[in-house]
Amino acid sequence: MSLAVAMALVTLAGILAGYRTAFVLAGVSALFILISDLPMAWFGLLISRIYGNVLSNWLLVAIPMFIFMGLVLERTGVAEHTLRACQRALGGSAAGMGLSVVIVGVLLAASSGIVGASVVLLTLLALPRLAEAGYGPRLSSGLIASSGTLAILIPPSVMLIVLGDQLSVPVPSMFAAALGPGLLLVVLYLGFVLLRSRGLPRAGREVPGGPLAALILLRDILPLVLLIVAVLGSILTGLATPTEASGLGAFGAIVIAGLYGRFRPAVIMQAARETVVTTSMVLMVMIGATCFAAVFRGLGGDDLVRTGLEAIGGGPWAALIVVMAFIFVLGFVLDWLEITLILIPILAPVIVLMDFGLGLTPQQTLIWFGMLVALNLQTSFLTPPFGFSLFYMRGAAAGRLSNRDVWLGVAPFVALQLAALALIMAVPGLVTVFL
């Protein structure tokens, strides 16, 4: 077991040193096969596991399709068009301006699932309007970063696809389970905005009302809403698998771009190239993580983790809290994909055997644990020093936000994330209600 500990430490050191995660995971796995008493046949085992778990896994086809869908909506300006329409409809007061950022964050999350695109769009379009409405740089930065980060939790989310694959539970169940936590976060964000916007002056312009304004708003957002309903509805009702629905979403994004007169072959090709790059990165990390998990278990790492969690006083709940705290701390320095692919194959078999007294089936326990991990990993996008949403926002803000403003601005929203995590931990029904 000492070799398993050494393997984990060497891997963490290599990642923190800045080397490519995929190559660190694969290289450390090969190194520890050579220096341990594992037979050379393990190299053949790794090849078969890579083929079976990654290369021939048709579920993973949904990842490039959903990425492509989001990139098309973002690159063709469809997402920006929808954002401007919602801002016009809700931006007549300080509270309305803040609420519109959250609502548009939800729409972008459900249509693209790409955090970077959501945060950048919200920063470019909403930051000046929030300033006009009287929002300070700290509140504005926290609201934009947290609303944009909803894209990693609200389906269709690439993170939920990867989590479902690693937990060996159906992805439609993961999507359905994420609806409760997603709605909870949205309610917490909206309540916080209403509380903080009290006393702020009205925004500098009134919003035209009447039937004509309602029709214009419907025209501007209906295609995107229909695409979201078609993709998620087909998955949740069982009419299509996630892979099939992802193809529908990619095709629908191109059709919507054409309806808005935004279809350009060069833009579509650019989105396709970026999809290939992003998907290649994800699959390379998955291949490396598959090698790491196999060798780590071969060295007795899973027994080591089980023994360590059982040794924690307080029973299963104390062990779960320690796991969540560990993931939260790792989120300060590691990416969600690295944490998911390294830890979930090790922790999930241990967690599912624990009795939390909640009356959940083993599969429901895995889904509940997966949602806790997902919400925890979403928080990692907001935590300095390596929170990706903070980098995206500061880059798009072009010097209008300082590090101090950003870090202090996201602090209340990180607290809301942790409050939601505690609620879901205490009330699993928030996860299982839509299953």
N, C-alpha and C positions, 0 to 999 in steps of 0.2 A: 504493500500500500504506500510505502514511502516513495516509490517510483511514480505512483498516481499523483501524489502531492507535488513532486518535482515537475511532472509534466504540466500540471495546471499553472505552476509558478512560472515556468519557462515560457509557456504560451502567453500568459498575461504580460510578462516582461517584453516579449517580442512585439505584441500589439501596441503597448504603451511607448515602445521605442520608435514607433512610426512605420514599421514594416507592414506590407500588405497583409490584411487579416487572412485571406484565403491561403496564401503561401505559408504564413506562419503556422496555421492549423495543419496543413498537409505536411509541411516540413518537420514539425515537431512530432507528428504521428510516425513518420518514417524513422526519425532519429530514435524514438523510444522503442520501436520494434527491434532496431539493431542492437541497442544496449541492454534490452531486457531479455528474459528467457522465453519470449514469445517466438514461436516457430516462423520461419520465413514464409510459410504458407499464408500468413496473415496478409501479405501483400496481395495475394490472389483473392482473399476474402474482401479486402478493401475495394478491389476492382468490381467484384460482383455487387457489393453494397452500393457503390457509386452508380452502377448501371440500374440496379433495382429501385433505389430510393430517389434518384435525381433524374438521370437521363431518360428513363422510360416512364416517368411519373407524369401522366397526362394532365393531372390537376394543375401542375406548374405552368401549363400553357396559358392559364388565365392571367398569370403575372404580366407577360408582355402585352397582352390584349388590353388589360385595364390601364397599364402605363401609357400605351398608345392612345387610348381613349382620352385620358386626362391631358396628354400633351397636345393632341389635336384641338381640344376645346380651349386650351390656353394659348397655343401658338396662332390659331386663327382669330382670336379675339372674341370668341363666343362667351367665354367666362367673364371677360371684362365687360361685355355688353350687358350681361345679366346683373353684374355687380352695380353698374351705373343705374340700371332700372330700379333696383331695390333701394339704392341710396336716394334716388329721387322720390320714391314712394314714402320712405320712412325718415328722411333726413330733415324734417321741418322743425325739430326741436332737439335739444341736447340729448335727451333720453332716446328720441327716435333715431338720432345719428348713431349712438352707441348700439342700440338694438339692431340696427341694420347691419352693422359689422358682424355681429354674432350670427344673424340669420343668413347672411351671404356666406359666412364661413361654413355654415352647415350645407348650403347648396353646393359650394365648391368641393366640400369633403365628399358629398354623396355622388358628385359627378366626375371627380378626378382622382381622389385618393392620393394626391401628390402634395406633400407638405410644402416643399419649396415654392411651387407655383402658387399655392393659396396664400402663403405669407407675403410673397413678393407683390402679388396683385393687390392684396389688402393694404399693404404699406404704400404703394404708389398712389392708389386711388382714395383711400380712406384717411390717411394721416393728415393731409391738408384740411379735409373737411372736419375732422375731429378737432383740430386746432381752432377752426372757425367757430365751432360749437362751444368752445371754452374748455376743452379737455387739455390737461397738462401733458407734457411729454411722457411722464411716467405712466399715467393711466392709459394714454393712447398706445404706448408700446406694449404694455401688458395685455390690453384688449386685443390688439392686432395679432400678437404672437400666439396667444392662447386660442383665438378663434381660428387662425390658420392651421393650428396643430390638430384640430378636430379631424383633419383629413386622414390621420393615421389610425383613427379609432372607428369612425363611422363607415359602415360598408358602402361600396365595395373597397375594402382596404387590403393592400398587399400584405401588411403585417398579419391580418387575420387569416389570410390564405396560408402563409408560412407557419403560423401558430397551429392552425388546424392540421396541417401536414405533420408537424413535429409531435403533436399530441395524439395523432391517429384518430381524430374525430371529424365528422363531416363538416366541410366548410359552410354549407347552408346553416347548420346549427350554430356555428361561430358567428355568422352574420346576424342570425336572429337573436342570439344572446347579447350581441353588442348594441342592440337597439335600446335596451334599458339603461345601461351605463352611459350611452351617448346622450339620451334624452335627459338623464340626471345632470350631466355636465352642462348641457345647454341651459337648463332651468337655473342652475347655480350661477352661471355666467350672466344670464338675463337679470336675475335678482340682484347681483352685485352691481351691474350697470345702472339699474334703476335707483339703487341706494346711493351710489357715488355721483349720479348726475343730478341729484336734487339740488336746486339752488343755482345751477348753471344757467347762463342766459340762453335764449333761443338762438338757433343757428341763423346765419345771415340772410336766409331766404325762406320764403314760404313755399309749401308744396301745393301745386294745383290739385284740386279735388274734382269730384263729379264723375259721372259715368264714363266720359271720354278718357279721363286719366286712368280709370280702372281698366278700360279696354286696352289702353296702350301698355300698361303694366303686364296684363295677361298675355298680350302679344309678345312681349319681350322675354318673359320667363317661362311661358308654357312649353316650348320645345324642350328646354333643358329638364323641366320637371317631368315631362312625359318620358324622356330618356331614362331618368332615374327610376321612375316607377316601372318601366319596362324591364330594366336590368335587374333591379332588386326584387320586383314582384315575381319575375319568372324563376328566380332562384328560391325565394322563400315559399312559393306555392308548389315547387317541385316540377314546374313545367320545363325547366331547363337546368342542366348542371352548371356550376360556376364557369366551367370552360366554355360551354355553349353561350352562356349569357355574356361572357366577356367579348366573344366575337360579335354578338348583337350590339354591345355597347360601342365597340370600335367602329362598326359600320354606321351606327346611329350618329356618332360624333361627326363623321364625314358628311352624312346627310344634312345634319343641322348646320354645319359650316356652309354647305351649299345653299340652304334656305336663307341664311343671313347674307349671302353674297360674299362670303369670306373664303371660299374654297380656292386654294392655290396649290398646284402640284408641287412647287418648290417647298412650300411650307409643310405639306404632308410628308415629303421625303425627309425633311429635316426632323420631323417628329419620329419618323421610322428609324432614322439613324440614332437618335437619342434613346429610343426604345431598345435598340440592339445593345448599346453600350451599358445601359442601366441593367437590363436583363442578364447580360454576361457577367456583370459584377455580382449580382445576386446569386446566380447559379455557381459561380466559382467559390463564393463563400460557403454555399450549401455543400459543395463537394468536399471542401476542406473540413467543414464541421462534421460531415459523415465519417471521414477518416478519424478525426479526433475522438468522436463518441465511441467508435468501435475499439480503438486502442485503449482509451481511458477505461472502458469497461473491462477489457481484457487484463488490465493491470489491477483490477479490483477497485476501481474508482467509485462505482455505484454502491458497493458495500461500504466504502469509506464514508460516502455522503449519508447513507442511511444510518450508519452508526453515529455519525456526528449529530444528525437531527434528533435521533432518539435520545442522545445524551443530554439534550437541552431540557432543563427542568421546566415543568408546566404543561407537558403533553403536546398534542398536535397543534393546538392554537399558538403556543409559544414558538414552535418550530416554523409555522407559517409566517408569523410576524418577523422572525429572524430572516427568513427567505425574502420577504418583501423588502425589509430594510437593506439587505445585501444587494438586491437588484436595484433599489433606489440609489444606493451609493455608487454602484457600477455605472449607473446612467449618467453620472457626472463626467465620466471619462471614456465610455465605450458607446458604440452605436447600437441601436435596438436590434439590428440583424445579428451582430456578433453575440449579444447577450442571449437572444432567442436560440440561435443554432448551437451554442455551446452549453447553455444551462438546461434548457427544457428537456432534451433527451436524458439528462442525468436526474433532474428533479421530479419530473412527472411520474415515473414508476414508483417513486418513494411516496409522493403526496397522495396518489390514488389509493394506497393501502392504509392511509391514516383514517381514523374514525373521528370526524368532527362533530358528530351528533346532530347533523342537519337533515338526515333522512334522504340524502341524495344518492342516486345510483352512481356506480363508478364512472360512467360516461358524463353524467351531470357534474360530478366532482371535478373531472378534468376540464370541462367547459368553464365551470366557475373559477377554477384556478387559472385557466387561460385568460379569462376576462380581467382577473386581478393583475396578472402579468402585463396584459395589454395596456391597462390604465396606468400602471407603474411605468412602463416604457414610454407611453405618451408624455408623461411628466419629464422624461429625460430630454425631450426636445426643448424644454423651457429652463433647464438648470444649467447655470454656468459651471465651468468655463467653456464647455464644448457643446452647449445646446444649439442644435442646428437651426432652429427657428430664430434664435437670437442673431446668428450670423446672417441668415437670409434677410432679416428685417433691417439690420444695421447697414448692410450693403445697399439695399433698395432705398434706404432713407438718405443716403448720400451726405452724411455728416450732420443731419438734423437731430440725431439721437446720440447721446453719450453712453458709454458702458454703464455708468452709474445709474442713469435714467432707466436703461433697459433692465438691469438686474433688480433694481428696486421696484420697477413697474411690474415685473412678472411674479414677484414674491407673493402677493395676495392670490394670484391665480394658481400658483403651485400649492398654496394652502388649500384652495378649493379642490384641487386635484386630489390631495391627500385626504380631505374630508370625504370626497366621493369614494375613494378607495376604502376607507373605513366603513362607510355605509354599505357598500357592496359586500365587504367581508362579513358584516354583521347580518345583512339581509340578502341571502342568496336569491330570494325571489325576484330581485331586480334583474337578475341574469336569466333565470329560468322562466320568467313570465311569458315570453314569446316563443319558447321552445315547443 
